[in-house]
Amino acid sequence: MSTFYDDWRAAGERLQAEFQRSLMIAQDRTIPWVRRRQDAKAKLMVANELGFPTMGSSVMKAEIPVG
């Protein structure tokens, strides 16, 4: 039977392996802009969905309209 500590250590090792296999550079020119109601346009630069293991964080780039 595994303990919380065993699971926590295993998760850390698994995440480290994912980081080593993951993308290292977000290439701005290859990421499409998306029009959104609150932004003139936005793009998701770094996120789990894009192949960057982030432990829940993400990085967006956006143009916000004047006013």
FENQUI-V386001 format. One line per field, one symbol per residue. psi: psi as a letter, one per 40 degrees, with the letter a starting at -180 (. if undefined). A space follows every 10 residues. Layout:
psi: ???
//
This chain:
psi: hiiddddddd dddddddddd eiidhhhdee hiihhideid iiihdhidee ehhefeiihi hihhih.
//
